[in-house]
Amino acid sequence: MHGPVSAAWSLVALCAATGAYCLLRMRSAVEEQRRSAGGEALMGFGMAAMAVPAAAFTPPGWAWPVYAAVFGLAALRALWAARRDRHHLHHLVGAGAMVYMAAAMAVAPPAHSMEGMSMEGMHGGTGVPAVTGALLLYFTGYVLLSGARLVPAAVAVGGPPPPARWGDRPELARACRLSMAIGMVAMLVTM
């Protein structure tokens, strides 16, 4: 993913911070938090690595197939986990999107820099590919639905207090997933 340098560094920071929080969630006392946190940490750090501006670091050609393989394995793990919890289907789509973006970067010309290029110039004048469009629709819808779920509802008087540990707070886990989905939209748009 390449684009304006300041936006790319902001995306790197957002994704790295999200990955770090997901690592904290792996220590949660809530089993479901621990189950999904590892894959989400991998996704956050992987997105951060992919978002580094080409002006700062251009990965060697072999890195993109390695990214595709790592996220391909993550997709298989998410597919296996989806048997017991359908939330992992979102992880499957996210890992699939990472495989798609890594594969696209692997076949891009080596001296290829997307900075300052239009989407039309990127795709040979054919417009946005169908897979990119479908992923953009999915992640945009996910962002809108997740954002709506984060809007606080009226809290009942005397309701249960929020968990004391940061890794056990479900609203922070939803915010983490929301920020990764926003990052995915940004990466897909600039692809």
C-alpha positions in Angstrom: 0.0 0.0 0.0 1.4 3.3 -1.0 -0.1 6.7 -1.1 0.6 10.1 0.5 3.4 9.7 2.9 1.8 11.4 5.9 -1.4 9.3 5.5 0.7 6.1 5.1 2.6 6.8 8.3 -0.7 7.5 10.1 -1.9 4.2 8.9 1.3 2.5 10.1 0.8 4.0 13.5 -2.9 3.1 13.7 -2.3 -0.5 12.6 0.8 -1.0 14.9 -1.1 0.4 17.9 -4.1 -1.9 17.1 -1.7 -4.9 16.8 -0.1 -4.0 20.2 -3.5 -3.8 21.9 -4.5 -7.1 20.4 -1.4 -8.6 22.0 -2.6 -7.3 25.3 -6.0 -8.9 24.7 -4.2 -12.3 24.3 -3.7 -12.1 28.1 -7.4 -11.6 28.7 -9.3 -13.7 31.2 -12.1 -14.1 28.7 -11.5 -17.1 26.5 -13.2 -15.6 23.3 -11.0 -12.5 23.6 -7.9 -14.7 23.7 -9.1 -16.8 20.7 -9.5 -13.9 18.3 -6.8 -11.6 19.6 -3.8 -13.5 18.1 -5.2 -13.3 14.6 -6.1 -9.7 15.0 -2.6 -8.9 16.3 -1.1 -10.6 13.2 -3.4 -8.6 11.0 -2.6 -5.3 12.7 1.1 -5.8 12.5 0.9 -7.1 8.9 -1.1 -4.1 7.8 1.4 -1.8 9.5 4.2 -3.5 7.6 2.4 -3.2 4.3 1.5 0.4 4.8 5.1 1.7 5.2 5.7 4.2 2.5 7.8 3.1 -0.4 9.9 6.2 0.0 11.0 4.9 3.4 11.4 1.2 2.6 10.6 -1.0 -0.4 10.4 -4.6 0.6 12.5 -7.1 -1.5 10.5 -9.0 -4.1 10.5 -12.2 -2.0 8.6 -10.5 0.8 5.3 -10.3 -0.9 5.0 -14.0 -1.5 6.0 -14.6 2.1 3.2 -12.1 3.2 0.8 -14.0 1.0 1.8 -17.4 2.5 1.6 -16.1 6.1 -1.9 -14.6 5.6 -2.9 -17.7 3.6 -2.2 -19.8 6.7 -4.1 -17.2 8.8 -7.1 -17.6 6.4 -7.0 -21.4 6.8 -6.9 -21.0 10.6 -9.8 -18.6 10.5 -11.8 -21.0 8.2 -11.2 -23.8 10.8 -12.2 -21.5 13.7 -15.3 -20.4 11.9 -16.8 -23.8 12.5 -17.5 -22.9 16.1 -17.8 -19.1 15.9 -19.0 -17.2 12.8 -17.1 -14.1 13.9 -14.0 -15.8 12.4 -15.6 -15.4 9.0 -14.6 -11.8 9.2 -11.0 -12.9 10.0 -11.2 -15.1 6.9 -12.2 -12.2 4.7 -9.5 -10.0 6.3 -6.8 -12.6 5.8 -8.0 -13.2 2.2 -7.8 -9.4 1.6 -4.2 -9.4 2.8 -3.3 -12.4 0.6 -4.9 -10.5 -2.4 -3.0 -7.3 -1.7 0.3 -9.1 -1.2 -0.3 -11.0 -4.4 -1.0 -7.8 -6.2 2.2 -6.3 -5.0 4.1 -9.4 -5.9 3.1 -9.1 -9.6 3.6 -5.3 -9.7 6.7 -4.0 -11.5 9.7 -3.8 -9.1 10.3 -0.1 -9.6 6.6 0.5 -9.2 5.6 3.4 -7.0 2.0 4.3 -6.5 2.7 7.7 -5.1 1.0 10.4 -7.2 -0.7 7.8 -9.5 -4.4 7.7 -10.2 -6.4 4.6 -9.8 -6.8 4.6 -13.6 -3.1 4.6 -14.1 -2.7 1.8 -11.6 -5.0 -0.7 -13.3 -4.1 0.0 -16.9 -7.1 2.1 -17.4 -9.5 -0.7 -16.7 -10.8 0.8 -13.4 -10.9 -0.9 -10.0 -10.8 -4.8 -10.3 -13.9 -6.7 -9.2 -12.1 -8.3 -6.2 -10.9 -4.9 -5.0 -14.4 -3.5 -5.4 -16.0 -6.4 -3.5 -13.5 -6.1 -0.7 -14.1 -2.3 -0.5 -17.9 -2.9 -0.2 -17.4 -5.5 2.5 -15.0 -3.5 4.6 -17.0 -0.2 4.1 -20.1 -2.0 5.3 -18.2 -3.5 8.2 -17.0 0.0 9.2 -20.5 1.4 9.1 -22.0 -1.4 11.1 -19.2 -1.6 13.6 -19.3 2.2 14.1 -23.0 2.1 14.7 -22.5 -0.6 17.3 -20.0 1.5 19.2 -22.4 4.3 19.7 -23.2 4.1 23.4 -26.7 2.9 24.3 -28.5 4.3 27.3 -26.9 2.6 30.3 -29.3 1.1 32.8 -28.9 2.5 36.3 -27.1 0.0 38.5 -26.0 -2.0 35.5 -22.8 -4.1 35.7 -19.6 -2.1 35.8 -17.2 -2.6 32.9 -14.4 -5.1 33.4 -11.4 -3.7 35.1 -8.8 -5.2 32.8 -8.1 -3.4 29.5 -7.9 -6.8 27.6 -11.4 -7.8 28.8 -13.3 -4.8 27.5 -15.5 -5.8 24.6 -16.0 -2.2 23.4 -12.2 -1.8 23.0 -12.1 -5.0 21.0 -14.8 -3.7 18.7 -12.9 -0.4 18.4 -9.8 -2.4 17.5 -11.6 -4.3 14.8 -13.2 -1.1 13.5 -9.8 0.7 13.2 -8.4 -2.3 11.3 -11.3 -2.3 8.9 -10.8 1.5 8.4 -7.2 0.8 7.7 -8.1 -2.0 5.2 -10.4 0.4 3.3 -7.6 2.9 3.1 -5.2 0.3 1.8 -7.6 -1.1 -0.7 -8.4 2.4 -2.0 -4.7 3.2 -2.6 -3.9 -0.1 -4.0 
